[in-house]
Amino acid sequence: MFLLLKGGEVYSPKYIGKMDILTCNEKIIKIGNNIAFKDLPDISIIDLSGCIVVPGFIDQHVHIAGGGGEGGPATRTPEINLTDLTKAGITTVVGLLGADGITRSMSELLAKSRALEEEGLTTYIYTGAYELPTRTLTNSVRSDIAIIDKVLGTGEIAISDHRSAQPTVEDLTKLAAEARVGGLLGNKPGIVHLHVGDGIRGLTPVIDIVKNTEIPITQFIPTHVNRNSHLFSQALEFLKMGGRIDLTSDIKPDENSKTALTPANAVKKIIENDISIDNVTMSSDSNGSIPVFDENKKLVKVMVGSTLTLYRDLKEIITQGILPLESAIKIITENVAKVLLLYPKKGCIKENSDADFVILDKNLNISSVIAKGQFMIKFNEIVKRGMFE
């Protein structure tokens, strides 16, 4: 019932020093020095001396019910396992469909999110897939967001990509309006989570909407924006306009995308342009396929995205000295929680927040993961596995 984490160096994400953290069931109930515990029943005490405690990670872009399929049925990726997420420090996940909205369904996605929740994580989903009109549960993006508890917005809607439905500005405007009103009715963010391909248009359709309609810029979260230099230049302008962007981990220059930016290089450029990091998030795009196309858009290779790249690339931002830990960690905790309207329940270590923690060793490696007050990984040992693991 009670869990007392003693003496860790706590980042809330702001560094608050060496503290004790007391949780009860799923919530943080007290943070302080030398918390008294002798009269508390059923208490577990964990000594975290020499460890670092940060908020549990939030990944807003994971193909939890599988993805892929661009190379035919054999290239459909399987459903994700619980430990694929917990080993990466992810305690809150947003699931979504991608290119395949035909053999994958919103019902499958919703069921998988509920399964992961039963196994101990916090889960949400986006309604939709690449195409427009997009996939829904109630035949309406607006009503999905308004009345289905798990649905936070719509995504991943594809633009500037040869696999997209080639939506017009008018198509995207109507979708954003539906999502916005659904969000207002359901007290949700109602965001439009956009897969942005490597096409020449980039973010131009979204910028047109922001400039010429009443839809606020914060309604859109474009992701994969570090996939090439042209798109990233637009992303910098989008940030300057007051927008928010989502970097994708594991993107790096290669023979097919020589101007791609690693998350570390992307964050470095954001700082060099004197832009606040507060509107920047990062997600893994994990468990979906990573298709590689040649210059004629012919599929030549398919890989699978890994959740482990999320913290690996975040850690690189820290170890390269681009940002200190307390600033960098916001990119996968506090900033994401604010985008999804989950803050301060998620994304921070505060009294009355959910008891989600990642415990790091002195080398900044993940040692333990606690989700809603329960150990998923305890000092490098997996203590909770999914149903079929």
Buried (B, 14 or more C-beta within 10 A) or exposed (E): EBBBBBBBBBBBBEEBEEBBBBBBEBBBBBBEEEBEEEEBEEBEEBEBEEBBBBBBBBBBBBBBBBBBBBBEEEBBBEBBBBBBBBBBBBBBBBBBBBBBBEEBBBEBBBEBBBBBBEBBBBBBBBBBBBBBEBBBBBEBBBBBBBBBEBBBBBBBBBBBBEBBBBBEBEBBBBBBBBBBBBBEBBEBBBBBBBBBBBBEBBBBBBBBBBEEBEBEBBBBBBBBBBBBBBBBBBBBBBBEEEBBBBBBBBBBBEEEBEBBBBBBBBBBBBBEEEBEBBBBBBBBBBBBBBBBBEEEEEBEEBEBBBBBBBBBBBBBBBEEEBBEBBBBBBBBBBBBBBBBBBBBBBBBBBEEBBBBBBBBBEEBEBBBBBBBBBBBBBEEEBEBEBEEE
